[in-house]
Amino acid sequence: MDAVTNFNAHVKVKLTQTGWDVINKQYALMNERLRARGVEEEFTFDNVDEEGYSRFQIWDLMGRFGEYMNLGINPPFHNEMIFIDCEVQEPVGKPPDKI
């Protein structure tokens, strides 16, 4: 079974400690840059549901964690990924049934 979606769709993942370290670094850098521009508000990552999943658009997830998705590196999120509102269909390129 295949599922069809696009990069603007959302997925949910459970971050590992590596993932939290990456997110915290990204937000610290963003807040530093904003303070340099006179923005006093401090932003934090609070995108976690009651089951421990964080929701991202697929392009955002790839951009944030792509360099950490290699063999031998602690992954930024657990292996399970939940695709939200994708269309399930028969496999693409499935050969027709023989008559």
C-alpha positions in Angstrom: 0.0 0.0 0.0 1.3 3.4 -0.9 0.5 6.8 0.6 0.5 10.0 -1.4 1.2 13.4 0.2 3.4 16.4 -0.6 6.1 18.3 1.3 3.6 20.8 2.7 1.8 18.0 4.5 2.3 17.3 8.2 4.0 14.4 10.0 4.3 13.7 13.7 7.5 12.3 15.3 8.8 11.8 18.8 12.1 13.6 19.3 15.1 11.9 20.9 17.6 13.8 23.1 19.6 14.5 19.9 16.5 16.0 18.3 15.9 18.2 21.4 19.5 19.3 21.4 19.2 20.3 17.7 15.9 22.2 18.3 17.2 24.0 21.4 20.3 25.1 19.4 18.1 26.3 16.6 15.9 28.3 18.9 18.8 29.8 20.8 20.4 31.0 17.6 17.0 32.4 16.4 16.5 34.2 19.7 20.0 35.6 19.6 19.4 37.0 16.1 16.1 38.5 17.1 17.6 40.2 20.2 20.2 41.7 17.9 17.3 43.3 16.0 15.6 44.6 19.2 13.0 41.9 19.7 12.7 41.2 23.4 10.3 38.2 23.2 11.9 34.8 23.8 10.6 32.0 21.6 10.7 28.3 22.7 9.7 25.1 21.0 6.4 24.0 22.6 5.1 21.8 19.8 4.5 18.6 21.7 1.2 16.8 22.1 0.0 14.7 25.1 1.5 11.6 23.6 4.9 13.1 23.1 4.7 13.7 19.4 5.9 16.9 17.7 4.2 18.0 14.5 6.2 19.4 11.5 5.6 20.1 7.8 7.7 17.5 5.9 9.9 20.2 4.4 10.6 21.7 7.8 11.4 18.3 9.3 13.8 17.6 6.5 15.4 21.0 6.7 15.9 20.9 10.5 17.2 17.3 10.8 18.4 16.3 7.4 22.1 16.5 8.3 21.5 14.3 11.3 19.9 11.4 9.3 23.0 9.3 8.6 24.3 5.9 9.7 26.3 6.0 12.9 24.7 9.2 14.2 22.1 9.2 16.9 18.8 9.9 15.2 16.9 13.1 16.0 13.6 11.3 16.3 12.4 7.8 16.8 11.8 5.5 13.8 8.0 5.8 13.8 6.6 8.7 11.8 2.9 9.4 11.5 1.7 11.0 8.2 -1.3 13.2 8.7 -4.1 13.4 6.1 -2.3 11.5 3.4 -4.1 9.6 0.7 -3.7 5.9 0.8 -3.8 4.1 -2.6 -2.8 1.0 -4.5 1.0 0.9 -5.2 2.1 3.0 -8.1 3.2 1.0 -11.1 1.3 -2.1 -9.9 1.1 -4.6 -12.8 -2.5 -5.2 -14.0 -4.1 -8.5 -13.0 -3.8 -11.2 -15.7 -6.9 -12.2 -17.4 
